[in-house]
Amino acid sequence: MDIVELLLSGRRGRRVLWEFALDSEAQALSEFADHPLHSAMYYASYQVEACRGDSVIMFGPGADEGRTVTVSVEELAKLISATTLLPVTDQLLQKSLESTVVHARYWQEPDGEDTLLAAPALQNALCRVAEYIVASGLTQQWLAPVDLRTQFHVEFDQPDPAGSMTSTGSSVFDKLLRWKENLILTEARARAEKPTPVTAMIGGEWWSRPSWDLRATTGVFTNQQPIGASCVEDAFT
């Protein structure tokens, strides 16, 4: 499977393509001009989320009219195809990746944008963006072997340095085994105490990484910034 297929086959890959197209439109038009691609996705994703009962609300001037605006996936596809794409740079790809990771929400249903980007009617338009980005040659590094010389572990400020979320001592195997055992016990307890459908709105852990007790590392962008410093799932920004 080549990089184009990989980007189109996954939710986060499609989001990278979308963010790149969106950035291209934003930089090509003035701040106060109409941004048809951005507006179309705004209204289309609102309709998706509102129709399935998500906690979404539109307010402010023009909200009453905005709630009635409908945009089809075919219209959205035409707008993506008509968007003039910016020259591919490491900086633009980094920005697209950062936005993609920030919007990741593995603990619940895909948001309206991710839902729409998976629509078959959008695949040709997104494929154009993928082929354009891949043709730059800057994505080859995404499939390169891990460079162990440029791996960084990122931890955000802790009130108490001793309270680091990553501990030492046990082996990685032991930590994963303990995490698995706790997960099995948690699921068993949930089945006994909360016999509800798996789609029920029940709180719980949402992080997609296996365990906070493991030391995770990332490589660096071309500017030598550790990827983990800005690509943060469910970021606070």
MODELLER restraints for C-alpha pairs under 7 A, 6 or more apart:
rsr = mdl.restraints
at = mdl.atoms
rsr.add(forms.Gaussian(group=physical.xy_distance, feature=features.Distance(at['CA:4:A'], at['CA:130:A']), mean=5.47, stdev=0.5))
rsr.add(forms.Gaussian(group=physical.xy_distance, feature=features.Distance(at['CA:4:A'], at['CA:131:A']), mean=6.11, stdev=0.5))
rsr.add(forms.Gaussian(group=physical.xy_distance, feature=features.Distance(at['CA:4:A'], at['CA:134:A']), mean=6.91, stdev=0.5))
rsr.add(forms.Gaussian(group=physical.xy_distance, feature=features.Distance(at['CA:7:A'], at['CA:13:A']), mean=4.06, stdev=0.5))
rsr.add(forms.Gaussian(group=physical.xy_distance, feature=features.Distance(at['CA:7:A'], at['CA:14:A']), mean=5.73, stdev=0.5))
rsr.add(forms.Gaussian(group=physical.xy_distance, feature=features.Distance(at['CA:7:A'], at['CA:130:A']), mean=6.93, stdev=0.5))
rsr.add(forms.Gaussian(group=physical.xy_distance, feature=features.Distance(at['CA:8:A'], at['CA:14:A']), mean=5.39, stdev=0.5))
rsr.add(forms.Gaussian(group=physical.xy_distance, feature=features.Distance(at['CA:8:A'], at['CA:127:A']), mean=6.93, stdev=0.5))
rsr.add(forms.Gaussian(group=physical.xy_distance, feature=features.Distance(at['CA:11:A'], at['CA:114:A']), mean=6.52, stdev=0.5))
rsr.add(forms.Gaussian(group=physical.xy_distance, feature=features.Distance(at['CA:12:A'], at['CA:100:A']), mean=6.34, stdev=0.5))
rsr.add(forms.Gaussian(group=physical.xy_distance, feature=features.Distance(at['CA:14:A'], at['CA:117:A']), mean=6.54, stdev=0.5))
rsr.add(forms.Gaussian(group=physical.xy_distance, feature=features.Distance(at['CA:15:A'], at['CA:100:A']), mean=5.76, stdev=0.5))
rsr.add(forms.Gaussian(group=physical.xy_distance, feature=features.Distance(at['CA:15:A'], at['CA:114:A']), mean=6.85, stdev=0.5))
rsr.add(forms.Gaussian(group=physical.xy_distance, feature=features.Distance(at['CA:16:A'], at['CA:96:A']), mean=5.38, stdev=0.5))
rsr.add(forms.Gaussian(group=physical.xy_distance, feature=features.Distance(at['CA:16:A'], at['CA:97:A']), mean=5.79, stdev=0.5))
rsr.add(forms.Gaussian(group=physical.xy_distance, feature=features.Distance(at['CA:16:A'], at['CA:100:A']), mean=5.80, stdev=0.5))
rsr.add(forms.Gaussian(group=physical.xy_distance, feature=features.Distance(at['CA:17:A'], at['CA:126:A']), mean=6.53, stdev=0.5))
rsr.add(forms.Gaussian(group=physical.xy_distance, feature=features.Distance(at['CA:17:A'], at['CA:129:A']), mean=6.09, stdev=0.5))
rsr.add(forms.Gaussian(group=physical.xy_distance, feature=features.Distance(at['CA:17:A'], at['CA:130:A']), mean=6.28, stdev=0.5))
rsr.add(forms.Gaussian(group=physical.xy_distance, feature=features.Distance(at['CA:19:A'], at['CA:96:A']), mean=5.14, stdev=0.5))
rsr.add(forms.Gaussian(group=physical.xy_distance, feature=features.Distance(at['CA:20:A'], at['CA:96:A']), mean=5.56, stdev=0.5))
rsr.add(forms.Gaussian(group=physical.xy_distance, feature=features.Distance(at['CA:21:A'], at['CA:83:A']), mean=6.92, stdev=0.5))
rsr.add(forms.Gaussian(group=physical.xy_distance, feature=features.Distance(at['CA:21:A'], at['CA:85:A']), mean=6.28, stdev=0.5))
rsr.add(forms.Gaussian(group=physical.xy_distance, feature=features.Distance(at['CA:22:A'], at['CA:38:A']), mean=6.62, stdev=0.5))
rsr.add(forms.Gaussian(group=physical.xy_distance, feature=features.Distance(at['CA:24:A'], at['CA:84:A']), mean=6.79, stdev=0.5))
rsr.add(forms.Gaussian(group=physical.xy_distance, feature=features.Distance(at['CA:24:A'], at['CA:85:A']), mean=5.25, stdev=0.5))
rsr.add(forms.Gaussian(group=physical.xy_distance, feature=features.Distance(at['CA:24:A'], at['CA:86:A']), mean=5.21, stdev=0.5))
rsr.add(forms.Gaussian(group=physical.xy_distance, feature=features.Distance(at['CA:25:A'], at['CA:35:A']), mean=6.99, stdev=0.5))
rsr.add(forms.Gaussian(group=physical.xy_distance, feature=features.Distance(at['CA:25:A'], at['CA:83:A']), mean=6.50, stdev=0.5))
rsr.add(forms.Gaussian(group=physical.xy_distance, feature=features.Distance(at['CA:37:A'], at['CA:79:A']), mean=5.82, stdev=0.5))
rsr.add(forms.Gaussian(group=physical.xy_distance, feature=features.Distance(at['CA:37:A'], at['CA:80:A']), mean=6.78, stdev=0.5))
rsr.add(forms.Gaussian(group=physical.xy_distance, feature=features.Distance(at['CA:40:A'], at['CA:71:A']), mean=6.20, stdev=0.5))
rsr.add(forms.Gaussian(group=physical.xy_distance, feature=features.Distance(at['CA:40:A'], at['CA:76:A']), mean=6.47, stdev=0.5))
rsr.add(forms.Gaussian(group=physical.xy_distance, feature=features.Distance(at['CA:41:A'], at['CA:113:A']), mean=6.92, stdev=0.5))
rsr.add(forms.Gaussian(group=physical.xy_distance, feature=features.Distance(at['CA:43:A'], at['CA:69:A']), mean=6.35, stdev=0.5))
rsr.add(forms.Gaussian(group=physical.xy_distance, feature=features.Distance(at['CA:43:A'], at['CA:70:A']), mean=6.54, stdev=0.5))
rsr.add(forms.Gaussian(group=physical.xy_distance, feature=features.Distance(at['CA:43:A'], at['CA:71:A']), mean=6.67, stdev=0.5))
rsr.add(forms.Gaussian(group=physical.xy_distance, feature=features.Distance(at['CA:44:A'], at['CA:70:A']), mean=6.17, stdev=0.5))
rsr.add(forms.Gaussian(group=physical.xy_distance, feature=features.Distance(at['CA:44:A'], at['CA:71:A']), mean=5.15, stdev=0.5))
rsr.add(forms.Gaussian(group=physical.xy_distance, feature=features.Distance(at['CA:45:A'], at['CA:112:A']), mean=4.20, stdev=0.5))
rsr.add(forms.Gaussian(group=physical.xy_distance, feature=features.Distance(at['CA:45:A'], at['CA:113:A']), mean=5.35, stdev=0.5))
rsr.add(forms.Gaussian(group=physical.xy_distance, feature=features.Distance(at['CA:46:A'], at['CA:112:A']), mean=6.61, stdev=0.5))
rsr.add(forms.Gaussian(group=physical.xy_distance, feature=features.Distance(at['CA:48:A'], at['CA:112:A']), mean=5.54, stdev=0.5))
rsr.add(forms.Gaussian(group=physical.xy_distance, feature=features.Distance(at['CA:49:A'], at['CA:56:A']), mean=6.74, stdev=0.5))
rsr.add(forms.Gaussian(group=physical.xy_distance, feature=features.Distance(at['CA:49:A'], at['CA:112:A']), mean=5.49, stdev=0.5))
rsr.add(forms.Gaussian(group=physical.xy_distance, feature=features.Distance(at['CA:50:A'], at['CA:56:A']), mean=6.30, stdev=0.5))
rsr.add(forms.Gaussian(group=physical.xy_distance, feature=features.Distance(at['CA:58:A'], at['CA:67:A']), mean=6.98, stdev=0.5))
rsr.add(forms.Gaussian(group=physical.xy_distance, feature=features.Distance(at['CA:73:A'], at['CA:121:A']), mean=6.35, stdev=0.5))
rsr.add(forms.Gaussian(group=physical.xy_distance, feature=features.Distance(at['CA:73:A'], at['CA:122:A']), mean=6.75, stdev=0.5))
rsr.add(forms.Gaussian(group=physical.xy_distance, feature=features.Distance(at['CA:74:A'], at['CA:121:A']), mean=6.21, stdev=0.5))
rsr.add(forms.Gaussian(group=physical.xy_distance, feature=features.Distance(at['CA:77:A'], at['CA:121:A']), mean=6.82, stdev=0.5))
rsr.add(forms.Gaussian(group=physical.xy_distance, feature=features.Distance(at['CA:77:A'], at['CA:122:A']), mean=5.09, stdev=0.5))
rsr.add(forms.Gaussian(group=physical.xy_distance, feature=features.Distance(at['CA:77:A'], at['CA:125:A']), mean=5.66, stdev=0.5))
rsr.add(forms.Gaussian(group=physical.xy_distance, feature=features.Distance(at['CA:80:A'], at['CA:125:A']), mean=5.93, stdev=0.5))
rsr.add(forms.Gaussian(group=physical.xy_distance, feature=features.Distance(at['CA:81:A'], at['CA:125:A']), mean=5.16, stdev=0.5))
rsr.add(forms.Gaussian(group=physical.xy_distance, feature=features.Distance(at['CA:88:A'], at['CA:133:A']), mean=6.27, stdev=0.5))
rsr.add(forms.Gaussian(group=physical.xy_distance, feature=features.Distance(at['CA:88:A'], at['CA:136:A']), mean=6.37, stdev=0.5))
rsr.add(forms.Gaussian(group=physical.xy_distance, feature=features.Distance(at['CA:90:A'], at['CA:222:A']), mean=6.94, stdev=0.5))
rsr.add(forms.Gaussian(group=physical.xy_distance, feature=features.Distance(at['CA:98:A'], at['CA:230:A']), mean=6.33, stdev=0.5))
rsr.add(forms.Gaussian(group=physical.xy_distance, feature=features.Distance(at['CA:98:A'], at['CA:231:A']), mean=4.83, stdev=0.5))
rsr.add(forms.Gaussian(group=physical.xy_distance, feature=features.Distance(at['CA:101:A'], at['CA:231:A']), mean=5.67, stdev=0.5))
rsr.add(forms.Gaussian(group=physical.xy_distance, feature=features.Distance(at['CA:101:A'], at['CA:232:A']), mean=6.11, stdev=0.5))
rsr.add(forms.Gaussian(group=physical.xy_distance, feature=features.Distance(at['CA:101:A'], at['CA:233:A']), mean=5.31, stdev=0.5))
rsr.add(forms.Gaussian(group=physical.xy_distance, feature=features.Distance(at['CA:102:A'], at['CA:231:A']), mean=6.73, stdev=0.5))
rsr.add(forms.Gaussian(group=physical.xy_distance, feature=features.Distance(at['CA:102:A'], at['CA:232:A']), mean=5.78, stdev=0.5))
rsr.add(forms.Gaussian(group=physical.xy_distance, feature=features.Distance(at['CA:102:A'], at['CA:233:A']), mean=4.94, stdev=0.5))
rsr.add(forms.Gaussian(group=physical.xy_distance, feature=features.Distance(at['CA:102:A'], at['CA:234:A']), mean=5.27, stdev=0.5))
rsr.add(forms.Gaussian(group=physical.xy_distance, feature=features.Distance(at['CA:102:A'], at['CA:235:A']), mean=5.61, stdev=0.5))
rsr.add(forms.Gaussian(group=physical.xy_distance, feature=features.Distance(at['CA:103:A'], at['CA:234:A']), mean=6.55, stdev=0.5))
rsr.add(forms.Gaussian(group=physical.xy_distance, feature=features.Distance(at['CA:104:A'], at['CA:233:A']), mean=6.01, stdev=0.5))
rsr.add(forms.Gaussian(group=physical.xy_distance, feature=features.Distance(at['CA:104:A'], at['CA:234:A']), mean=6.59, stdev=0.5))
rsr.add(forms.Gaussian(group=physical.xy_distance, feature=features.Distance(at['CA:105:A'], at['CA:234:A']), mean=6.98, stdev=0.5))
rsr.add(forms.Gaussian(group=physical.xy_distance, feature=features.Distance(at['CA:106:A'], at['CA:208:A']), mean=6.52, stdev=0.5))
rsr.add(forms.Gaussian(group=physical.xy_distance, feature=features.Distance(at['CA:107:A'], at['CA:206:A']), mean=4.72, stdev=0.5))
rsr.add(forms.Gaussian(group=physical.xy_distance, feature=features.Distance(at['CA:150:A'], at['CA:219:A']), mean=5.55, stdev=0.5))
rsr.add(forms.Gaussian(group=physical.xy_distance, feature=features.Distance(at['CA:150:A'], at['CA:220:A']), mean=6.53, stdev=0.5))
rsr.add(forms.Gaussian(group=physical.xy_distance, feature=features.Distance(at['CA:151:A'], at['CA:217:A']), mean=5.77, stdev=0.5))
rsr.add(forms.Gaussian(group=physical.xy_distance, feature=features.Distance(at['CA:151:A'], at['CA:218:A']), mean=5.34, stdev=0.5))
rsr.add(forms.Gaussian(group=physical.xy_distance, feature=features.Distance(at['CA:151:A'], at['CA:219:A']), mean=4.64, stdev=0.5))
rsr.add(forms.Gaussian(group=physical.xy_distance, feature=features.Distance(at['CA:152:A'], at['CA:217:A']), mean=5.12, stdev=0.5))
rsr.add(forms.Gaussian(group=physical.xy_distance, feature=features.Distance(at['CA:152:A'], at['CA:218:A']), mean=5.50, stdev=0.5))
rsr.add(forms.Gaussian(group=physical.xy_distance, feature=features.Distance(at['CA:152:A'], at['CA:219:A']), mean=6.25, stdev=0.5))
rsr.add(forms.Gaussian(group=physical.xy_distance, feature=features.Distance(at['CA:152:A'], at['CA:226:A']), mean=6.19, stdev=0.5))
rsr.add(forms.Gaussian(group=physical.xy_distance, feature=features.Distance(at['CA:153:A'], at['CA:216:A']), mean=6.06, stdev=0.5))
rsr.add(forms.Gaussian(group=physical.xy_distance, feature=features.Distance(at['CA:153:A'], at['CA:217:A']), mean=4.49, stdev=0.5))
rsr.add(forms.Gaussian(group=physical.xy_distance, feature=features.Distance(at['CA:153:A'], at['CA:218:A']), mean=6.69, stdev=0.5))
rsr.add(forms.Gaussian(group=physical.xy_distance, feature=features.Distance(at['CA:154:A'], at['CA:228:A']), mean=6.04, stdev=0.5))
rsr.add(forms.Gaussian(group=physical.xy_distance, feature=features.Distance(at['CA:154:A'], at['CA:229:A']), mean=6.28, stdev=0.5))
rsr.add(forms.Gaussian(group=physical.xy_distance, feature=features.Distance(at['CA:158:A'], at['CA:164:A']), mean=6.75, stdev=0.5))
rsr.add(forms.Gaussian(group=physical.xy_distance, feature=features.Distance(at['CA:165:A'], at['CA:212:A']), mean=6.18, stdev=0.5))
rsr.add(forms.Gaussian(group=physical.xy_distance, feature=features.Distance(at['CA:165:A'], at['CA:213:A']), mean=6.49, stdev=0.5))
rsr.add(forms.Gaussian(group=physical.xy_distance, feature=features.Distance(at['CA:166:A'], at['CA:212:A']), mean=6.21, stdev=0.5))
rsr.add(forms.Gaussian(group=physical.xy_distance, feature=features.Distance(at['CA:166:A'], at['CA:213:A']), mean=4.78, stdev=0.5))
rsr.add(forms.Gaussian(group=physical.xy_distance, feature=features.Distance(at['CA:166:A'], at['CA:214:A']), mean=5.97, stdev=0.5))
rsr.add(forms.Gaussian(group=physical.xy_distance, feature=features.Distance(at['CA:166:A'], at['CA:215:A']), mean=5.92, stdev=0.5))
rsr.add(forms.Gaussian(group=physical.xy_distance, feature=features.Distance(at['CA:167:A'], at['CA:213:A']), mean=5.72, stdev=0.5))
rsr.add(forms.Gaussian(group=physical.xy_distance, feature=features.Distance(at['CA:172:A'], at['CA:214:A']), mean=6.86, stdev=0.5))
rsr.add(forms.Gaussian(group=physical.xy_distance, feature=features.Distance(at['CA:175:A'], at['CA:213:A']), mean=6.90, stdev=0.5))
rsr.add(forms.Gaussian(group=physical.xy_distance, feature=features.Distance(at['CA:179:A'], at['CA:211:A']), mean=6.42, stdev=0.5))
rsr.add(forms.Gaussian(group=physical.xy_distance, feature=features.Distance(at['CA:218:A'], at['CA:226:A']), mean=6.65, stdev=0.5))
rsr.add(forms.Gaussian(group=physical.xy_distance, feature=features.Distance(at['CA:218:A'], at['CA:227:A']), mean=5.87, stdev=0.5))
rsr.add(forms.Gaussian(group=physical.xy_distance, feature=features.Distance(at['CA:218:A'], at['CA:228:A']), mean=5.80, stdev=0.5))
rsr.add(forms.Gaussian(group=physical.xy_distance, feature=features.Distance(at['CA:219:A'], at['CA:226:A']), mean=5.95, stdev=0.5))
rsr.add(forms.Gaussian(group=physical.xy_distance, feature=features.Distance(at['CA:219:A'], at['CA:227:A']), mean=5.94, stdev=0.5))
rsr.add(forms.Gaussian(group=physical.xy_distance, feature=features.Distance(at['CA:220:A'], at['CA:226:A']), mean=4.30, stdev=0.5))
rsr.add(forms.Gaussian(group=physical.xy_distance, feature=features.Distance(at['CA:220:A'], at['CA:227:A']), mean=5.10, stdev=0.5))
rsr.add(forms.Gaussian(group=physical.xy_distance, feature=features.Distance(at['CA:221:A'], at['CA:227:A']), mean=6.06, stdev=0.5))
